[in-house]
Amino acid sequence: MLYFARGSETDIISAEETRAILKDVFDRMGPRKRVLAIPPDYTRLNSFAGPVTEMVNDYFGERLTDVMPALGTHTPMTEEQISSMFGSVPPAKFRVHDWRNDVVTVGEVPASFVSEVSEGRVSYPMPAQVNRLLLDPSFDLILSIGQVVPHEVIGMANYTKNIFVGVGGSEGINKSHFLGASYGMERIMGRAKTPVRDVLEYSRTHFIPDLPIVYILTVRAKDETSGELVTRGFFIGDDFECFEKASKLSLETNFIMVEKEIRKCVVWLDPAEFKSTWLGNKAIYRTRMALADGAELVVLAPALKEFGEDPAIDTLIRKYGYKGTPHTLEATEANKDLQDNLGASAHLIHGSSEGRFRITYCPGPGVSREEIESVGFGYGDLDEAMRRYPADIMKDGWNIMPDGEEVYYISNPALGLWAHPSRFV
């Protein structure tokens, strides 16, 4: 059922309007006794999910008993992050998702189905896993809150990804990521219907059809007039229709088709949001379809302190590096540690240029030159790069530097997907 759908490339939905929309929808749903909210974590700070969760708490009060951020494999949120993102929501309501231990397998997607939707690239069965808290029968409403934006693993982020990945289990997360990587990022990013989405939709309809999940989805973009992030679309529903409408708007809003291939791209990783290459490599896979052969991608990463947010995955990234699909697939075939962590294998594929363009990472003091180069990236001095490419002055899009160099600048790679028509297949 679709409860609410509104949005366009020029729409701006204010916080006050959002609150009124939520009240109207919740009033129409009728009384609820116990509510669980599943918003994104701090890595999706710009999603507006924090204020939405705060509004949910204002409406339901004590009936909103639990808030579980959809961590996936990310580091649990700190008290400071919770306060910053979720405002007045009481800290005592927050629960930490443990993706390795605190999950239940509710079903298994047959290998034949996985093979069919992936065109034979992957043929293993896939478990449908969720945090055990979702199965508590005392919840009569589960609100999955988040932003729809192009995504490297599944095509468009959120909806059932928030459930089966965000609060999913190790095996399900690993296999879903490897499925997406094997099928090909260029065939997935920016699309609502993909093999990974098909598997998650199969899981939703076959294994959790009776869970009272309602999806609250935003579409966000930077307003050209004010320079501020605004909500272009707001969608609420309990099935694929809600997500499909949000995805259509996100494709129109967040997909940037460049008129010529980019030869020098500079990407800024906000220190508040990006502290690992696990997240920061959005700079790579969100721009790869816009980069020319032989291009250079310069990543300004002042807060970089690690490769993987999960210690085990960090170790695997350091061991195998971002060295391309053939190398990663061979290593996965030969090594049990990668076989047991297929999500890490997928990430290594996502973070490689496949030798087509150069990647220069410019970290702060948290990561050394030796560490950067050991995983297959080029190293750049951050201070020197910032003097040449001042992030506080450059504008998103094309810039001509004082020496005449043409540079394409991106202030936040999480907010879009960039491509040249020749590479969007």
matplotlib code that plots the C-alpha trace (Angstrom):
import matplotlib.pyplot as plt

x = [0.0, 1.2, 0.5, 2.2, 4.2, 5.4, 8.4, 10.0, 13.4, 12.4, 10.3, 11.5, 9.7, 10.3, 10.7, 7.3, 5.6, 7.4, 6.1, 2.5, 2.8, 4.0, 1.1, -1.5, -0.1, 0.2, -3.3, -4.7, -2.8, -4.6, -3.4, -0.1, 1.0, 4.7, 6.9, 10.4, 12.3, 15.2, 16.9, 20.4, 23.5, 25.8, 27.3, 24.0, 23.8, 22.6, 19.6, 17.4, 16.5, 17.7, 15.1, 12.4, 13.2, 12.9, 9.5, 8.5, 9.6, 7.6, 4.4, 4.6, 6.4, 6.8, 5.2, 8.4, 10.3, 13.3, 15.5, 18.0, 20.3, 20.9, 24.6, 25.2, 28.9, 29.7, 31.0, 28.3, 27.4, 28.9, 26.8, 27.9, 26.8, 23.4, 22.9, 24.0, 21.9, 18.8, 18.4, 15.8, 15.3, 16.3, 19.6, 18.1, 15.9, 18.9, 19.9, 23.2, 22.9, 25.4, 25.6, 27.7, 25.8, 22.4, 20.5, 18.0, 17.8, 14.1, 14.5, 16.7, 16.5, 17.1, 20.3, 18.2, 16.6, 19.9, 21.4, 18.4, 18.5, 22.3, 22.4, 24.4, 27.2, 26.4, 24.6, 24.6, 21.6, 21.2, 20.0, 17.4, 18.6, 17.4, 18.1, 16.1, 14.5, 12.3, 10.7, 9.4, 5.6, 4.8, 5.8, 2.8, 4.7, 8.3, 9.4, 12.3, 13.6, 16.2, 17.3, 17.0, 20.2, 22.2, 24.2, 27.0, 25.8, 22.1, 21.4, 19.4, 19.9, 17.3, 13.9, 14.5, 18.3, 17.7, 16.2, 18.2, 21.6, 21.2, 20.1, 21.0, 23.5, 27.1, 26.3, 23.5, 25.4, 28.5, 26.7, 24.5, 27.6, 29.4, 26.3, 26.3, 30.0, 29.9, 27.0, 28.8, 28.5, 27.9, 24.9, 23.5, 24.1, 21.1, 18.6, 15.7, 15.5, 18.7, 19.6, 20.4, 17.1, 15.3, 16.7, 15.7, 12.3, 11.9, 13.0, 10.4, 7.5, 8.3, 9.8, 8.6, 5.2, 3.5, 6.0, 4.4, 7.1, 6.4, 9.1, 9.7, 12.0, 13.6, 15.2, 17.7, 19.8, 21.7, 19.7, 21.5, 20.2, 20.9, 23.7, 21.9, 20.7, 17.0, 14.3, 13.1, 10.9, 9.1, 7.5, 5.8, 4.5, 4.8, 5.7, 7.8, 5.6, 6.8, 10.5, 10.0, 8.6, 11.4, 14.0, 12.5, 12.9, 16.4, 17.5, 16.2, 17.7, 20.9, 22.2, 24.6, 25.3, 28.5, 28.7, 32.3, 34.5, 36.4, 40.2, 40.9, 38.3, 38.8, 36.5, 36.2, 35.4, 33.8, 35.6, 32.3, 31.2, 34.2, 36.8, 37.5, 38.0, 35.1, 32.9, 35.3, 35.6, 32.3, 34.6, 35.7, 32.6, 30.3, 32.5, 34.0, 31.5, 32.4, 36.1, 38.1, 40.7, 44.0, 42.2, 43.3, 40.9, 42.2, 40.5, 40.9, 40.4, 41.5, 39.8, 40.8, 42.0, 41.3, 40.4, 37.6, 35.3, 35.1, 38.5, 38.3, 37.5, 40.2, 42.7, 41.6, 41.8, 45.4, 46.2, 44.8, 44.5, 42.4, 44.0, 41.2, 38.5, 40.7, 43.2, 40.3, 38.4, 41.6, 42.4, 38.8, 39.0, 42.2, 41.8, 39.3, 39.4, 38.0, 35.5, 34.2, 34.0, 32.6, 31.5, 35.2, 35.9, 33.1, 34.5, 37.9, 36.4, 34.4, 37.4, 39.7, 40.0, 40.7, 43.9, 41.8, 42.4, 44.7, 43.5, 45.5, 44.4, 45.4, 44.9, 45.4, 47.7, 45.6, 47.0, 50.6, 51.9, 53.1, 49.6, 48.0, 50.4, 50.3, 46.6, 47.2, 46.4, 48.7, 49.6, 49.2, 50.2, 46.9, 48.3, 49.8, 46.6, 44.4, 46.5, 46.1, 42.5, 40.9, 37.7, 36.3, 36.5, 35.9, 32.3, 30.7, 31.2, 33.7, 36.4, 39.3, 42.3, 44.7, 47.2, 44.5, 43.9, 40.3, 39.0, 35.7, 35.0, 32.6, 31.9, 30.1, 30.2, 27.4, 24.8, 24.9, 26.2, 28.2, 28.5, 29.2, 26.6, 29.3, 29.8, 26.2, 25.4]
y = [0.0, 3.5, 5.9, 9.0, 10.0, 13.4, 14.8, 16.4, 17.7, 21.2, 20.3, 21.3, 19.6, 21.4, 19.9, 21.4, 19.7, 16.4, 16.5, 17.2, 14.4, 11.9, 12.9, 12.4, 9.0, 7.7, 9.0, 7.1, 3.9, 3.9, 3.3, 1.3, -0.1, -0.7, 0.7, -0.1, 2.4, 1.4, 4.5, 4.6, 5.2, 8.3, 7.4, 8.6, 11.8, 13.7, 11.5, 13.6, 10.3, 11.8, 14.5, 12.1, 9.6, 12.5, 13.3, 9.7, 9.8, 13.0, 11.4, 8.0, 9.0, 6.0, 3.7, 4.1, 1.7, 0.8, 2.5, 0.3, 2.1, 0.0, -0.5, -3.3, -3.9, -0.4, 0.6, 1.2, 4.8, 6.8, 8.7, 12.0, 10.7, 9.6, 13.0, 14.9, 12.9, 12.1, 15.1, 14.6, 10.9, 9.4, 7.5, 4.7, 3.7, 2.9, -0.7, -1.9, -4.3, -7.1, -8.4, -11.4, -12.8, -11.2, -12.4, -15.0, -16.8, -16.6, -18.4, -19.2, -18.0, -21.0, -21.2, -21.6, -18.2, -16.5, -18.1, -17.0, -13.3, -13.1, -14.7, -17.5, -15.4, -16.6, -19.9, -20.2, -20.1, -16.9, -16.8, -14.1, -12.8, -10.1, -9.0, -11.1, -7.9, -7.5, -10.9, -9.8, -10.2, -7.3, -4.8, -3.8, -1.3, -1.3, 1.9, 1.5, 5.0, 6.1, 7.8, 6.4, 7.2, 5.3, 2.5, 0.3, -3.1, -3.0, -0.2, 2.1, 2.2, 1.6, -0.1, -3.9, -3.3, -1.5, -4.7, -7.6, -5.8, -2.9, -5.1, -8.4, -11.1, -11.8, -14.5, -12.6, -9.4, -11.1, -13.0, -10.0, -7.8, -10.5, -11.1, -7.4, -7.2, -10.4, -9.0, -5.7, -2.3, -0.5, -2.8, -2.1, 1.5, 3.8, 1.0, 0.0, -3.5, -5.5, -9.1, -8.1, -6.3, -9.3, -11.6, -9.2, -8.8, -12.6, -12.6, -10.0, -11.6, -15.2, -15.0, -11.9, -11.0, -10.6, -8.3, -4.8, -2.9, 0.5, 2.2, 6.0, 7.1, 10.5, 11.7, 14.5, 16.8, 20.1, 23.1, 25.2, 28.5, 28.1, 25.5, 23.5, 19.9, 19.8, 17.0, 16.7, 13.7, 11.9, 8.5, 6.2, 2.7, -1.0, -2.5, -2.1, 0.7, 3.2, 2.4, 2.4, 5.9, 7.1, 5.5, 7.2, 10.6, 9.8, 8.8, 12.1, 14.1, 12.3, 11.0, 13.5, 12.8, 14.7, 16.1, 15.0, 12.4, 13.6, 13.6, 15.0, 14.5, 15.8, 14.3, 15.7, 13.2, 15.1, 14.3, 13.8, 11.1, 9.4, 7.7, 4.5, 3.5, 1.1, 4.2, 6.7, 4.5, 5.9, 8.5, 5.7, 3.7, 6.7, 8.4, 5.5, 5.7, 9.4, 9.0, 8.8, 6.1, 7.4, 9.9, 10.7, 10.6, 12.6, 11.8, 14.3, 12.3, 14.3, 12.0, 8.6, 6.3, 2.8, 0.7, -1.5, -0.4, -4.1, -5.3, -8.6, -6.8, -4.2, -7.0, -8.5, -5.2, -4.8, -8.3, -8.4, -4.8, -3.1, -4.8, -5.5, -8.1, -10.9, -10.7, -10.6, -13.5, -15.6, -14.7, -15.6, -18.9, -19.8, -18.4, -19.4, -16.0, -14.3, -17.1, -16.6, -12.8, -12.4, -8.8, -8.0, -9.5, -7.4, -4.3, -5.0, -5.1, -2.0, 0.0, -0.9, 1.2, -2.1, -0.3, 2.1, 5.3, 6.4, 6.7, 9.1, 9.0, 12.0, 11.0, 13.0, 11.8, 8.7, 6.6, 6.6, 6.7, 3.1, 1.9, 3.7, 2.3, -1.2, -1.6, -0.4, 3.3, 6.2, 8.5, 12.3, 14.8, 16.2, 19.7, 20.1, 18.7, 21.1, 24.1, 23.1, 22.1, 24.1, 22.4, 25.5, 27.5, 25.0, 24.5, 21.2, 20.4, 21.9, 24.2, 25.9, 26.2, 29.3, 27.3, 26.4, 22.8, 21.7, 19.8, 18.2, 18.6, 16.6, 17.8, 14.6, 11.4, 9.8, 12.2, 11.1, 9.0, 10.4, 9.0, 9.7, 8.4, 6.2, 4.3, 4.0, 0.5]
z = [0.0, -0.9, 1.9, 0.5, -2.5, -3.5, -5.3, -8.3, -9.4, -8.2, -5.2, -1.7, 1.2, 4.4, 7.9, 8.8, 5.9, 6.6, 10.2, 8.9, 6.4, 9.0, 11.4, 8.6, 7.6, 11.2, 12.0, 9.1, 10.1, 13.4, 17.0, 17.5, 20.8, 20.2, 17.5, 16.2, 14.1, 11.8, 10.5, 8.8, 10.9, 11.0, 7.6, 6.1, 8.1, 5.0, 4.5, 6.7, 8.4, 11.8, 11.9, 10.5, 13.4, 15.8, 14.4, 14.7, 18.4, 18.9, 17.5, 19.2, 22.4, 24.8, 22.1, 20.1, 22.4, 20.2, 17.6, 15.8, 13.3, 10.2, 10.7, 8.2, 8.7, 10.0, 13.4, 16.1, 16.6, 19.5, 22.0, 20.3, 16.9, 18.2, 19.8, 16.7, 14.3, 16.3, 18.5, 21.2, 20.8, 24.2, 24.0, 26.1, 23.1, 20.9, 20.1, 18.4, 15.5, 15.7, 12.1, 13.1, 16.1, 16.7, 13.6, 12.6, 9.2, 8.2, 4.9, 2.0, -1.6, -3.9, -5.9, -9.0, -8.5, -7.8, -10.9, -13.0, -12.0, -12.2, -15.6, -14.3, -12.7, -9.2, -8.3, -4.6, -2.3, -0.3, 3.3, 4.3, 7.6, 10.0, 13.5, 15.9, 17.4, 14.2, 14.9, 18.3, 17.9, 20.3, 17.6, 15.6, 13.5, 12.1, 10.4, 8.0, 7.4, 4.8, 1.6, -1.9, -3.8, -6.5, -4.9, -6.1, -4.7, -5.2, -7.8, -5.5, -1.8, 0.9, 1.0, 1.7, 1.7, 5.1, 6.4, 4.9, 4.8, 7.2, 10.0, 8.3, 8.9, 7.9, 5.3, 3.7, 3.5, 2.1, -0.6, -1.6, -2.1, -4.1, -6.2, -7.1, -7.8, -10.0, -12.0, -12.6, -11.0, -14.4, -15.0, -11.5, -10.3, -10.7, -11.4, -9.1, -10.4, -10.2, -9.3, -5.7, -5.4, -6.9, -4.2, -1.4, -2.9, -3.0, 0.6, 1.6, -0.1, 0.8, 4.3, 6.1, 4.5, 7.8, 9.5, 9.9, 8.0, 6.5, 4.5, 4.9, 2.0, 1.2, -2.0, -1.3, -3.4, -3.1, -4.0, -6.6, -5.3, -1.6, -1.8, 1.0, 1.0, 0.5, 0.4, -3.2, -2.5, 0.3, 0.0, 2.5, 1.7, 2.5, -0.8, -4.0, -5.4, -2.8, -3.5, -7.3, -7.2, -5.0, -7.3, -10.3, -8.7, -7.4, -10.9, -12.2, -9.2, -8.2, -11.5, -13.1, -16.8, -17.8, -21.3, -21.7, -20.0, -16.9, -17.1, -13.6, -10.9, -7.3, -4.6, -1.0, 1.8, 4.6, 7.9, 9.7, 7.3, 5.8, 8.0, 6.0, 2.4, 3.0, 2.8, 1.1, -2.0, -3.1, -4.6, -6.9, -7.8, -8.0, -10.6, -12.5, -15.4, -15.9, -16.0, -19.2, -19.8, -18.2, -16.0, -12.5, -9.5, -6.5, -3.2, -0.4, 2.8, 5.8, 8.4, 6.9, 9.7, 8.4, 5.4, 6.7, 9.6, 10.7, 12.0, 10.0, 6.8, 7.4, 7.7, 4.4, 2.5, 3.8, 2.8, -0.7, -1.8, -4.5, -7.5, -9.9, -10.6, -12.0, -9.1, -6.5, -8.0, -8.2, -4.6, -3.5, -5.3, -3.6, 0.0, 2.6, 4.4, 1.4, 0.8, 4.3, 3.7, 0.2, 1.0, 1.4, -2.0, -3.5, -1.9, -3.3, -6.8, -6.2, -5.1, -8.0, -11.2, -13.1, -14.3, -16.4, -14.4, -11.6, -8.0, -5.8, -2.1, 0.0, 3.7, 6.9, 9.6, 10.4, 7.5, 6.2, 2.6, 3.0, 4.0, 1.1, -1.5, 0.0, -1.0, -4.6, -4.5, -5.3, -2.5, -2.5, 0.2, 1.6, 2.4, -1.1, -2.7, -0.7, -1.7, -5.4, -5.1, -2.2, -1.3, 0.4, -2.8, -5.6, -6.8, -7.7, -11.3, -13.7, -12.5, -14.2, -12.0, -12.0, -14.2, -16.7, -15.6, -15.9, -12.9, -12.1, -8.4, -6.2, -2.6, -1.5, -3.6, -1.5, -3.0, -6.6, -9.5, -12.3, -15.8, -19.4, -21.9, -23.6, -20.3, -19.1, -20.4]

ax = plt.figure().add_subplot(projection="3d")
ax.plot(x, y, z, "-o")
ax.set_aspect("equal")
plt.show()
